[in-house]
Amino acid sequence: MPSFLLNHIVHQYHQILQARLKSLGVSTLKMRIIMSLKLHGSLSVNELCGFAIAEQPTMSRALDSLEAQGLIYRAQSEQDSRLRLAALTEAGEQVFDRIQPETQQVNAQMTRGLTPAQQQALMDNLGEVLARLRDMPRP
C-alpha cells in the first residue's frame, strides 16, 4: 500500500537525519521548525504546527527547548497582540546553515539515479497525493 511505503520512507529519512543532526542537539522536529522559520520568517505556533508537522503541545515543548538553546526567540505580533511569533536568532541561523547541507545531501542520495524529469514527476505525484489527502473529509 502507498501509505505503508511512505511511512517507511519517512521513518528511514528521519533515522538518517537524526544521526547526522545529533551533534547539533537538534531533533528532526527542531530541524523542521528551524527550516520553516528560515524559509517563512516569523511564525505563530499554529503556523509552525502546519509547516513543521506537529501537534500544538509537542510544538510548544520544542519551542521552549529551542528558546532555551538560544536558537529562537518569541515576541508578540505587531499586527495581533494575542499572538506570539517565533523567529530565529543569529545562533539559529548558524544552525540552519549546518542543517541545510545535511538535508540536501540526504535528499540527493534519496533521488540518486533518477533523471531530473523523474525527480520532477516524483514531486508532482507526491504533491497530488498530499492534495487528495488534504481534501478528504475528516470524521
C-alpha positions as CSV (number, residue, x, y, z in Angstrom):
1,M,0.0,0.0,0.0
2,P,1.3,3.5,-0.7
3,S,0.7,4.7,2.9
4,F,2.9,1.8,4.2
5,L,5.7,2.6,1.8
6,L,5.5,6.4,2.5
7,N,5.7,5.7,6.3
8,H,8.8,3.5,5.7
9,I,10.4,6.2,3.6
10,V,9.8,8.9,6.2
11,H,11.0,6.7,9.0
12,Q,14.2,5.9,7.2
13,Y,14.7,9.6,6.3
14,H,14.3,10.6,10.0
15,Q,16.6,7.9,11.3
16,I,19.4,9.0,8.9
17,L,18.9,12.8,9.6
18,Q,18.6,12.2,13.3
19,A,22.0,10.5,13.3
20,R,23.5,13.4,11.3
21,L,22.0,16.1,13.4
22,K,22.7,14.6,16.8
23,S,25.9,16.6,17.3
24,L,24.0,19.8,16.8
25,G,21.5,18.9,19.6
26,V,18.7,19.2,17.0
27,S,15.9,16.6,16.6
28,T,14.1,16.2,13.3
29,L,11.2,18.2,14.7
30,K,13.5,21.0,15.7
31,M,15.1,20.8,12.3
32,R,11.7,21.3,10.6
33,I,11.0,24.2,12.9
34,I,14.3,25.9,12.1
35,M,13.9,25.3,8.4
36,S,10.3,26.6,8.5
37,L,11.4,29.8,10.3
38,K,14.3,30.3,7.9
39,L,12.0,29.9,4.8
40,H,8.9,31.8,6.1
41,G,10.3,34.2,8.7
42,S,8.4,34.8,12.0
43,L,5.6,32.3,12.5
44,S,2.9,31.7,15.2
45,V,2.7,28.3,17.0
46,N,-0.3,27.3,14.8
47,E,1.6,28.2,11.6
48,L,4.6,26.2,12.8
49,C,2.4,23.2,13.6
50,G,1.3,23.2,10.0
51,F,4.7,23.8,8.4
52,A,6.8,21.6,10.8
53,I,4.1,18.9,11.2
54,A,3.5,18.7,14.9
55,E,0.6,18.9,17.4
56,Q,0.4,22.0,19.5
57,P,1.6,20.6,22.8
58,T,4.6,19.0,21.2
59,M,5.4,22.2,19.3
60,S,5.2,24.3,22.4
61,R,7.7,22.0,24.2
62,A,10.0,22.1,21.1
63,L,9.9,25.9,21.0
64,D,10.6,26.1,24.7
65,S,13.7,23.9,24.2
66,L,14.9,25.9,21.1
67,E,14.4,29.1,23.0
68,A,16.4,27.7,26.0
69,Q,19.2,26.7,23.5
70,G,19.2,30.3,22.2
71,L,18.2,29.2,18.7
72,I,14.8,31.1,18.5
73,Y,13.2,34.0,20.3
74,R,9.5,34.7,20.7
75,A,7.8,38.1,20.6
76,Q,4.3,39.5,20.5
77,S,2.9,40.1,17.0
78,E,2.7,43.7,16.0
79,Q,-0.5,43.0,14.0
80,D,-2.2,40.9,16.6
81,S,-1.3,41.3,20.3
82,R,-2.9,37.9,21.1
83,L,-0.2,36.1,19.0
84,R,3.3,35.3,19.9
85,L,5.6,34.8,16.9
86,A,8.8,32.7,16.9
87,A,11.9,33.7,14.9
88,L,15.4,32.5,14.5
89,T,18.2,34.1,16.5
90,E,21.7,34.5,14.9
91,A,22.7,31.2,16.6
92,G,19.6,29.6,15.0
93,E,20.6,31.0,11.6
94,Q,24.0,29.4,12.1
95,V,22.4,26.0,13.0
96,F,20.3,26.3,9.8
97,D,23.5,26.8,7.8
98,R,24.7,23.5,9.2
99,I,21.4,21.6,8.8
100,Q,20.7,22.6,5.2
101,P,23.7,20.8,3.6
102,E,22.8,17.7,5.5
103,T,19.2,17.7,4.3
104,Q,20.2,18.5,0.8
105,Q,22.7,15.6,0.8
106,V,20.2,13.1,2.1
107,N,17.6,14.3,-0.5
108,A,20.2,14.0,-3.2
109,Q,21.0,10.4,-2.1
110,M,17.3,9.5,-2.0
111,T,16.8,10.5,-5.6
112,R,20.2,9.4,-7.0
113,G,19.8,7.7,-10.3
114,L,16.5,9.4,-11.1
115,T,16.7,11.8,-14.1
116,P,15.6,15.4,-13.5
117,A,12.3,14.6,-15.2
118,Q,11.8,11.6,-13.0
119,Q,12.5,13.7,-9.9
120,Q,10.0,16.3,-11.0
121,A,7.4,13.6,-11.7
122,L,8.0,12.2,-8.2
123,M,7.5,15.7,-6.7
124,D,4.4,16.3,-8.8
125,N,2.9,12.9,-7.9
126,L,3.6,13.3,-4.2
127,G,2.0,16.8,-4.3
128,E,-1.1,15.3,-5.9
129,V,-1.3,12.6,-3.2
130,L,-0.9,15.2,-0.5
131,A,-3.6,17.4,-2.1
132,R,-6.0,14.5,-2.2
133,L,-5.4,13.7,1.4
134,R,-6.0,17.3,2.4
135,D,-9.3,17.3,0.5
136,M,-10.6,14.2,2.3
137,P,-13.3,14.8,4.8
138,R,-12.4,14.3,8.4
139,P,-14.7,12.3,10.7
